[in-house]
């Protein structure tokens, strides 16, 4: 009886480890919307205002602190009309688009992949600069 219970617990732990590894790889490492470094950003456009990375380093650092905290969720198509659109122009010529969702999440689009990002910090950051 003890051996059966022990085997069951081991199998359960192995399955949990596999699932957790899959989740971490899929939604954090190999996810279509990646974490960013300051060297990768050329500019950020919020509505019609463009913040150049070389001239607005304080803004870019503040943005990266909020952006890299975002927890990426499932793939999700944008199903609402956004109040604002943010375009991150990367130095390699690619763009990441961010559309608002509500107070705790937003939509991100990168290389034709769309995901939900749970990030109240990012939404507060954008609202701070959009209201000006």
C-alpha positions as CSV (number, residue, x, y, z in Angstrom):
1,X,0.0,0.0,0.0
2,X,2.8,2.4,0.9
3,X,4.6,1.6,-2.4
4,X,1.4,2.4,-4.5
5,X,0.9,5.7,-2.6
6,X,4.6,6.6,-3.1
7,X,4.4,5.8,-6.9
8,X,1.3,7.9,-7.2
9,X,2.9,10.9,-5.6
10,X,6.0,10.6,-7.7
11,X,3.9,10.4,-10.9
12,X,1.8,13.4,-9.9
13,X,5.0,15.4,-9.1
14,X,6.5,14.5,-12.5
15,X,3.3,15.5,-14.3
16,X,3.1,18.8,-12.5
17,X,6.8,19.5,-13.3
18,X,6.2,18.7,-17.0
19,X,3.1,21.0,-17.1
20,X,5.0,23.8,-15.3
21,X,8.0,23.5,-17.7
22,X,5.7,23.6,-20.7
23,X,3.9,26.6,-19.4
24,X,7.1,28.5,-18.6
25,X,8.5,27.7,-22.1
26,X,5.4,28.5,-24.0
27,X,4.3,31.7,-22.3
28,X,7.6,33.2,-21.2
29,X,10.6,32.0,-23.2
30,X,9.2,31.0,-26.7
31,X,6.2,33.3,-26.5
32,X,5.6,35.5,-29.6
33,X,5.7,38.8,-27.6
34,X,9.1,38.9,-26.0
35,X,10.7,40.7,-23.1
36,X,12.7,43.7,-24.2
37,X,16.0,45.4,-23.5
38,X,16.6,49.1,-24.0
39,X,19.1,48.4,-26.8
40,X,16.3,46.8,-28.9
41,X,14.0,49.8,-28.9
42,X,14.2,52.6,-31.5
43,X,11.1,54.5,-30.5
44,X,7.7,54.3,-28.9
45,X,4.7,55.9,-30.3
46,X,1.7,56.7,-28.1
47,X,-1.2,58.1,-30.1
48,X,0.6,60.7,-32.2
49,X,3.5,61.4,-29.9
50,X,6.8,59.6,-30.6
51,X,9.4,59.0,-27.8
52,X,12.8,58.4,-29.3
53,X,14.9,55.9,-27.3
54,X,18.1,58.0,-27.6
55,X,16.4,61.2,-26.4
56,X,13.9,59.9,-23.9
57,X,15.9,57.4,-21.9
58,X,13.9,58.0,-18.6
59,X,10.7,57.4,-20.4
60,X,12.0,54.2,-22.1
61,X,13.4,52.9,-18.7
62,X,10.0,53.5,-17.1
63,X,8.2,51.8,-19.9
64,X,10.5,48.8,-19.8
65,X,10.0,48.4,-16.1
66,X,6.2,48.1,-16.6
67,X,6.4,46.2,-19.9
68,X,8.7,43.4,-18.7
69,X,6.5,42.8,-15.6
70,X,3.6,41.9,-17.9
71,X,2.4,38.3,-17.5
72,X,1.5,36.9,-20.9
73,X,-1.6,34.8,-21.1
74,X,-3.2,33.0,-23.9
75,X,-3.3,33.8,-27.5
76,X,-6.2,36.1,-28.1
77,X,-7.5,38.2,-30.9
78,X,-8.5,41.8,-30.3
79,X,-12.2,41.8,-29.8
80,X,-12.8,45.4,-28.8
81,X,-12.2,48.9,-30.2
82,X,-9.2,50.2,-28.3
83,X,-9.0,53.6,-26.6
84,X,-5.4,53.9,-27.4
85,X,-2.7,52.2,-29.5
86,X,1.0,52.1,-28.7
87,X,3.5,51.1,-31.3
88,X,7.0,50.0,-30.2
89,X,9.4,50.4,-33.1
90,X,12.3,48.0,-32.6
91,X,15.8,48.6,-34.0
92,X,15.5,45.5,-36.2
93,X,12.6,47.0,-38.1
94,X,9.9,45.0,-36.4
95,X,7.0,46.5,-34.4
96,X,5.1,45.5,-31.3
97,X,1.6,47.0,-31.0
98,X,-0.2,47.3,-27.7
99,X,-3.9,48.0,-27.5
100,X,-5.8,48.7,-24.3
101,X,-8.1,46.2,-22.7
102,X,-9.2,47.3,-19.3
103,X,-7.6,48.2,-16.0
104,X,-5.6,45.0,-15.7
105,X,-4.8,43.7,-19.2
106,X,-4.0,44.8,-22.7
107,X,-3.6,43.1,-26.1
108,X,-0.2,42.8,-27.7
109,X,0.5,42.0,-31.3
110,X,3.9,40.9,-32.6
111,X,4.6,39.1,-35.9
112,X,0.9,38.6,-36.5
113,X,0.5,36.9,-33.1
114,X,-1.9,38.4,-30.6
115,X,-1.9,37.7,-26.9
116,X,-3.3,39.1,-23.7
117,X,-0.9,40.6,-21.3
118,X,-2.0,41.0,-17.7
119,X,-0.3,44.1,-16.5
120,X,-1.9,46.8,-14.4
121,X,1.5,48.6,-14.2
122,X,1.6,48.9,-18.0
123,X,-2.0,50.2,-18.2
124,X,-1.3,52.8,-15.5
125,X,1.9,53.8,-17.4
126,X,0.0,54.4,-20.6
127,X,-2.8,56.3,-18.9
128,X,-0.2,58.6,-17.3
129,X,1.2,59.6,-20.7
130,X,-2.1,59.5,-22.7
131,X,-3.9,61.9,-20.4
132,X,-1.2,64.6,-21.1
